[in-house]
Amino acid sequence: MTVSAAFDGVNKLNYQTQIVPIPQWKAQLFAEYSRDIHNLRVSLNYIDSYVDQRTSPYPPGVLFNTDGTTRSANNEGRKIDRFMTVDASYRVLLPWDVTAVVTVDNIFDKEPPFARLDLGYDPFTANPLGRTFKLNVTKKF
């Protein structure tokens, strides 16, 4: 029994199919520096652009801007732009077996690229939270 015919899902949104979005390239590059009790790691996260292969959300027509001007509705959101963020984590080993970690995700506060989905972005490949801060303190007993 065939559930659906095979298809090439690479570089596509794959909305309402059996697979999630598969950009052509996803990468993470990091640099890490450690000295004594200190550790600093900076990461660059990259997700390549990809295409929304659906046809129904892109009918011919006109969209209205908030100022009343018009723009073409044909291709807005068809190409989902690349998404790149930079994160940093600093870890320090403190006395009494205590470790503290401070993390800043999405340092440059990048917004997710527009996609014609319910949320206005693709939740499988992008994060809408913007810059976030985390503090973690652990103690070994």
Buried (B, 14 or more C-beta within 10 A) or exposed (E): EEEEEEEEBEBBBBBEBEEEBBBEEEEEEEEEEEEEEEBBBBBEBBBBBBEBBBEEBBEEEEEEEEEEEEEEBEEEBBBBBBBBBBBBBBBBEEEEEEBEBBBBBBBEEBEBBBBBBEEEBBBBBBBEEEEEEEEEEEEEE
